[in-house]
Amino acid sequence: MSEPTVSRTGDSTKHTARPFIAAEATYRQLLDLQPNVAVLPWGATEAHNYHLPHGTDNIEATCLGEAAVEQANRDGARCVLLPTIPFGNDNTQLTQVATITMRTATQQAVLHDVAESLVRQGIDRLVVLNFHGGNEFKPLIRDIMLDLPLFIAQVNAFKLAPQAQNLLEHKDGDHADEFETSLLLHLTPHLVTPLDQAGDGTQTESELPAISETPGVWAPRDWQAATQDTGIGNPRAATAEKGAQIFAMLIDALTPVLVQLSNAQRGQFPFVIQDGN
């Protein structure tokens, strides 16, 4: 059987790669950009109630990273967006089918190797753009900055716009709730099932309030015991319109962080790198 003929003409193909997206850009585009800030989106692969995709955190981190880096570069920054790390720390959620966890030691190794690669290329600023509440990078960042001459900032993107709570009818959630559902209805509505199929996101009431409610006290939540539908927070008042407003708030909050970091000179506190010089 002969191979099918594929027609390719110069008129039918247009190069549309965005020069600030590492997975799309050509080497020539990246040489021209000369980025000094790398942004690393980091999410998770886990259940998000019955109505949102397992990759919700990855979608949020990736879309925000793309939008904020594009705007920051328009405003004079030189940032590049790296591919999203799709696995987070989900050690308490492994009863959920197809949920994948990454141990802290694994995250440390991945982050160190990314950072070392950047240092070898002369990129001395890294932003970890996190959209998964179970990830905690602060001690990892401190250790890596002890070993390598670069500056790393952690951004917990879900905390960037506290004023977004004013848009929500249900303010007590933190997972597959009205906030996240609104974002996904705006970003990827085709991946959200009808909200009448969603669970109500009721969280199991604590029987040990001294542990659960005392400021400064923290303990992990066993997800199977904490919720019946894997969600925490009622999602049913979510709308795409709320999601668009929330997403704009997140972009507005993150963009100046990237611009200021890209334009900073070494020694401008807190942009200090301990490299022996």
N, C-alpha and C positions, 0 to 999 in steps of 0.2 A: 504494500500500500504506500502510495506516495505521501510525502509530508504536506500538510496544508500550507497554502501560500499566505504569508502575512504581508500586508502592504504597509510600508513605512515611508512617509514623505516628510520633508522638512516643514511643510505647511501644516501638518496634522499634529505635530508634537511641539510643545512649548515647555521650556525648562522653568519650573515654578518652585524649585527648592528654596526654602527660606534660609538665608545665610547664617542665621543665629540658632538654628536647630542642628545639632551635631549629627543626628541620624539622617538628615536630609542633605546637608551642605556638602559641596565638593571641597577638596583640599584647597583649590584656588580661592574659593569664597572665604574659607576660614583663615587663609593667609592674609587676605585683604582685610578681614574683620580685626585680626590681631586681638582676640579677647584677653582680658586680664581677670575676668570673673567667670567662673563656671557655676552654673546652677544645677543641682542634682535633685530632681523630684524623687520622693520616696513615699511609697504607699503601703499597701497590703493586699492580700488575696483572702477574703473572708466573707462570711454571710452577712448580708445587710437586709434583714427582715425578708419578707416574701416578695417584695416589689422592686428592689434595687439590685443591680448586678454585683457579683463578687468583686469586681474590679473597681468599685465606686471610688475608693481612696486614690487609686492610680489615675482614674479619669480626672478627678478634682485636681490632683497635684500637677498632672501633665498640662491640662488646659490652663490652669493659673500660671504655670511656669511659662508657657508659650506666650500668653497675653502680656504678662508683666515684663518679660525679657524684650519682647518686641517694642513695647512702649518705652522701656528704659533706654534701649538703644536709640530710639528716636530722640530721646532727651539728652543724648550725649554719652551714654554708657557704652562699654564694650563687653557685652555678656554673651555667653554661649550656653544653651540649654542641653544638658546631657540626657541620655536615655533614662527613663524612669526605672527605679528599682522596684519590682512588683511585689516583693515579699516583706512583711513586717513581723514584729514580735507578736505572735498570736498563741502563746503557750497555753492560755486558759480557754481557747476556743476550738480545740482540736476535735471536739465531738461533731463539728459542723462539716458536712461532706465537702471535700475539695478545698477546705481551708488549709493554707500552708503557713507554717511558722518558720522564722529565722531566728536562731539563738543570738544572744548579744555578742558572743564571740565571733559568730559568722558575720554579723553586721560590722563588727570592728575590722575584720579582715577585708571585707569588701570596701568599706570606707577608706581604710588605709591605702589599699591598692589604687583606688581612684585618686586619692590625694597625691600619692607618690608619682603617679603618671603625670598629673598636672604640673607638679614641681619640676619634673624633668623637661617640661615644655615651656617653662618660664611663666606659667599661670600661678599666681601666688594668693588668689582669693577664691574661696569655695563657699557656696551657700547651700546648705542642706534644706530643701523645701519639703517639709514633712506634712502629710495629711492623714496620719494614723495615730490615734491617741495612745496606742500601746508602744509606740517607738519612743525611746529616750536616748538622745545622742550626746548629752552634755559631757558625761565622763569619757566617752569615746573621743570626742573632739579635743578635750584637754590632753589626753594621752597622745593623740596624733600630732597635735601642735608642739608637744614636747620633743617629738622625734623628727618632724619635718618643718622646713621653713616656709610655712604658709599660714594664712589667717582663715579660720572657718567660723561661719555663723550658722546657727540653727534657727530656722523659721518654722514655728508651728502655725501653719496657715489657717487652721480653723479658729485661731485666737486673734487673727489680724484685725478683725472688725467687730469689736464687742457691740457696737451700735446696731448691728444686724439683728440683735435680739429684739429690738423695738418693732421689727416687721412681723415677728412670729406670734401666733396665737398660743402655741404650746412651747414654753421656754425651758422645760425641765429635762430635755433629752440631750443625748450626746452621741447617738449612733443610729443611722438610718432614720433620723427624726425629721421634723419639719424643715430644719436647716439643710441637711444633706439632700433630702428629697427635692426641695425647691431647686437646689443647685443642679441636680441631675435632670430635672424637668426642663431646665434652661439649656444645659450643656448637651445632653444626650437623651432627649425625650423618647426616642425609639427604643431605649433600653429600660424604660420604666413601665412596669405593668400597671393596669388601672388600680387606683388607690383603694378601691373597695376590696381588693385582694390582699392588701397589707394587713399585718397584725397591728394591734393598737400600741405596741411598744411599751407595755406596762412593765416596770421594773419591780422585782421582788422587794418587799419592804424589809429593811434591816431589822433583825431582832437584837442587834448589838449596837445601838446608836452611839455609844461611846467610841467605838471603833470607826463607825461609818461617818460620823458627823463632827467629831472633834477637830478643830482646825490644827493642821500640822500632822495629823495621823493619816496614814495611807495603808491600804491593803489591797491586793489584787482581787478582782471580781471573777469568780468562776461563772463563765457565761451561761452554761447550761442551767445553773441554779438561779442566775440573776434575771433571766428573761425566757419567756415561752416561745418567742418568734425571732429571736436573735437581735431584735431592735430594742433600743432604749429611747423612748420619746415618741409621742403620737405623731405620725407623718401626714395625717389625712387632711390637714389644712394647707398643705404645701401647694404652691403654684409656680409656674414658670416665671411669672412676673416678679415674684419675690426672689426667685433664683437669679434673675438678671440684675436686680438691685444689689443683692448680696455679692455677686461676682464682681460687679463694678467697684464695690467697696473694697474687696480683697485686692483687686488690681491697684486701686488708688493707694492702698496702704503699703503694698510691696514695692511698687515701682521706685519711690524715692530711696528706699533702702538699697536697691541695686545701683541706682545712679550715684548715690553718695559713696558707696563702697568702691565703685569703679573709678571715681574721680579722686579718691583719697590718696594722699601721699604717706609713705611709710613714716611712722612715728606720730601721726595724727591719732590721738587716743580715741577709740580703743584699737585702731588698726596698728598693732604692734606685733612684730614677728621676731621671735627669739631665734636667730640663726647664727649667733656667735659674732655678729658684726656690730 
